[in-house]
Amino acid sequence: MAPLKTLWDEFAEGARLLGRGFALYGRNPRLLLLGLIPAVISFLLLGTAWFFLLWFIRDISAAVTWFADDWGSPWRGMTRFGAGAGIVIVSALVSVLTYTALTLLIGDPFYEVISERVEGRFGGTPGMPDLPWHKTILKNAADSIRLIVLGIAVSVPLFLLGFVPVFGQTVVPVVDVVVGGWLLAVELTGVPFNRRGLRLKERRAMLRANRPLALGFGMPVFVILLIPFAAILVVPAAVAGSTLLTRKLFGLPIEQTDKGEQRVVARV
């Protein structure tokens, strides 16, 4: 097992790559506009779903805890509170994954351009295919659906654990962030991986071999996506960061001067 300091350094490096993605994306107004269009559409769709979920959360909690209808206070209230917390936690994980997948699908041509330009400035993909977006969009969509299904499957035990008082409202959210961060790292690197002709299996294997790096990148994305309006800016910036993360996994150059990085976004 690697020393704790090494694991922490890798985790911090993943977060740093995300920060560089934000810097690359935020320096060019045109990129901001291109990235915002699909992000806003997805935000409106998921925001509507969250509005109705929170509006009816008490009714939903009561419906899934029908067995507690005849219980006295405080047990009925505690059970329904735990159910409500579990529903929100599960919904957060699923909605974050769905938001990312939907945004990537709607904005696939835009995000492919962003990723491709970053790759080009840092040396391209030597010795590997560099497929255009229209040849990867179906693969991206299929892999995203698989990850959403996996996220739902993982959400079931988290939902059940949400019924446990205290534990369900403290430990479960932390597990939610770790699991969600991992799945987001896998999902966001789909753009640069699929352009290389590599699918979900290869992607997961490489990220698994560099798990602290992947979690350092994905967990901050997950947390930021929980912030309503900040979520609009995350996916396009994270695509730029995930391109750098992918290059690092393949041992390709990722270090350039600030001037060089500004030329990346200026070309889009």
WOHUTA-V117819 format. One record per backbone hydrogen bond with DSSP energy under -0.5 kcal/mol. NH is the residue of the N-H (numbers start at 0). CO is the residue of the C=O. If there is no record, write none. Layout:
<<NH | CO> <NH | CO>>
This chain:
<<6 | 2> <7 | 3> <8 | 4> <9 | 5> <10 | 6> <11 | 7> <12 | 8> <13 | 9> <14 | 10> <15 | 11> <16 | 12> <17 | 13> <18 | 14> <19 | 15> <20 | 16> <21 | 17> <22 | 18> <23 | 19> <24 | 20> <25 | 21> <26 | 22> <27 | 24> <31 | 27> <32 | 28> <33 | 29> <34 | 30> <35 | 31> <36 | 32> <37 | 33> <38 | 34> <39 | 35> <40 | 36> <41 | 37> <42 | 38> <43 | 39> <44 | 40> <45 | 41> <46 | 42> <47 | 43> <48 | 44> <49 | 45> <50 | 46> <51 | 47> <52 | 48> <53 | 49> <54 | 50> <55 | 51> <56 | 53> <59 | 55> <60 | 56> <61 | 57> <62 | 58> <63 | 59> <64 | 60> <65 | 62> <67 | 64> <68 | 65> <70 | 67> <75 | 71> <77 | 73> <78 | 74> <79 | 75> <80 | 76> <81 | 77> <82 | 78> <83 | 79> <84 | 80> <85 | 81> <86 | 82> <87 | 83> <88 | 84> <89 | 85> <90 | 86> <91 | 87> <92 | 88> <93 | 89> <94 | 90> <95 | 91> <96 | 92> <97 | 93> <98 | 94> <99 | 95> <100 | 96> <101 | 97> <102 | 98> <103 | 99> <104 | 100> <105 | 101> <106 | 102> <107 | 104> <110 | 106> <111 | 107> <112 | 108> <113 | 109> <114 | 110> <115 | 111> <116 | 112> <117 | 113> <118 | 114> <119 | 115> <120 | 116> <121 | 117> <122 | 119> <123 | 118> <127 | 124> <128 | 195> <130 | 194> <134 | 131> <135 | 132> <136 | 132> <139 | 135> <140 | 136> <141 | 137> <142 | 138> <143 | 139> <144 | 140> <145 | 141> <146 | 142> <147 | 143> <148 | 144> <149 | 145> <150 | 146> <151 | 147> <152 | 148> <153 | 149> <154 | 150> <155 | 151> <155 | 152> <156 | 152> <157 | 153> <158 | 154> <159 | 155> <160 | 156> <161 | 157> <162 | 159> <163 | 160> <164 | 162> <166 | 164> <167 | 163> <168 | 165> <169 | 165> <169 | 166> <170 | 166> <171 | 166> <173 | 169> <174 | 170> <175 | 171> <176 | 172> <177 | 173> <178 | 174> <179 | 175> <180 | 176> <181 | 177> <182 | 178> <183 | 179> <184 | 180> <185 | 181> <186 | 182> <187 | 183> <188 | 184> <189 | 186> <190 | 187> <192 | 188> <193 | 189> <194 | 190> <195 | 191> <195 | 192> <196 | 193> <197 | 192> <202 | 198> <203 | 199> <204 | 200> <205 | 201> <206 | 202> <207 | 203> <208 | 204> <209 | 206> <210 | 207> <213 | 209> <214 | 210> <215 | 211> <216 | 212> <217 | 213> <218 | 214> <220 | 216> <221 | 217> <222 | 218> <223 | 219> <224 | 220> <225 | 221> <225 | 222> <226 | 223> <227 | 225> <230 | 226> <231 | 228> <232 | 229> <233 | 229> <233 | 230> <234 | 230> <236 | 232> <237 | 233> <238 | 234> <239 | 235> <240 | 236> <241 | 237> <242 | 238> <243 | 239> <244 | 240> <245 | 241> <246 | 242> <247 | 243> <248 | 244> <249 | 245> <250 | 247> <251 | 246> <255 | 253> <260 | 256> <261 | 257> <262 | 258> <263 | 259> <264 | 260> <265 | 261> <266 | 262> <266 | 263> <267 | 264>>
